[in-house]
Amino acid sequence: MAVKVLKDWEVKKKCWENEVYVIQTPISNKWKKGGQPVILTIDFQKTYSKGKDIFEQNSKELEDKIDEVYRYIYDNNLK
C-alpha cells in the first residue's frame, strides 16, 4: 500500500487550518534594496518560537527553508 505524499501547498494549507504559521521577521527596520535579512518565527497556535538562522528575503534558500519548516511541523505535530 502506497503512502500519499502531500505537496508543499497541501502541507501549508493543513498547517494554516490548524493555526500554524511560519512568519518572516526582518532583523532591521532600515530600507535595503532587494529586501531585508530575516529570521523565521513559528506561530504554533499563538505560541511563538524564533529561529536563529538568518536568510535573505526573496531568496530560493528562504523559500526552501519555509517549505521544510512547514513539512517538519506537519509531520511531527499534525498528522
C-alpha positions in Angstrom: 0.0 0.0 0.0 1.5 3.3 -1.1 1.6 6.3 1.3 0.4 9.5 -0.2 2.9 12.3 0.0 1.3 15.7 0.2 2.5 18.6 -2.0 4.0 21.7 -0.3 0.9 23.7 -0.8 -1.3 21.0 0.8 1.0 20.8 3.8 0.8 24.6 4.2 -3.0 24.5 3.9 -3.2 21.9 6.7 -0.9 23.9 8.9 -2.9 27.1 8.3 -6.2 25.3 9.1 -4.6 24.3 12.5 -3.4 27.9 13.2 0.3 27.2 12.5 2.3 29.8 10.6 5.9 30.5 9.6 6.5 34.3 9.7 9.4 36.2 8.2 10.7 38.6 10.7 13.1 41.3 9.5 16.2 41.8 11.7 16.5 45.5 10.8 14.0 48.3 10.1 16.2 50.1 7.6 15.3 50.0 3.9 17.5 47.8 1.8 17.3 47.2 -1.9 16.3 43.6 -2.6 14.8 43.0 0.9 15.9 42.7 4.5 17.8 39.8 6.1 15.1 37.9 8.0 14.8 35.2 10.7 11.8 32.8 10.8 9.3 32.8 13.6 6.9 29.9 14.1 3.5 30.8 15.4 2.1 27.4 16.7 -1.4 28.2 17.8 -0.3 31.6 19.4 2.9 30.2 20.8 5.9 31.9 19.2 9.3 30.4 18.6 12.1 32.4 16.9 14.8 30.8 14.8 18.5 31.6 14.8 19.4 31.3 11.2 19.4 34.5 9.0 18.1 34.4 5.4 18.0 36.9 2.6 14.4 37.9 1.8 13.1 36.8 -1.6 15.8 34.0 -1.9 15.4 30.4 -3.0 17.1 29.4 0.2 14.4 31.1 2.3 11.6 29.5 0.2 13.1 26.1 0.7 13.5 26.6 4.4 9.9 27.8 4.9 8.7 24.7 3.0 11.0 22.5 5.1 9.7 24.0 8.4 6.1 23.6 7.4 6.7 20.0 6.4 8.5 19.3 9.7 5.7 20.8 11.8 3.1 18.8 9.8 4.9 15.5 10.0 5.7 15.8 13.7 2.6 17.6 15.1 -0.4 17.5 12.8 -0.5 14.0 11.2 
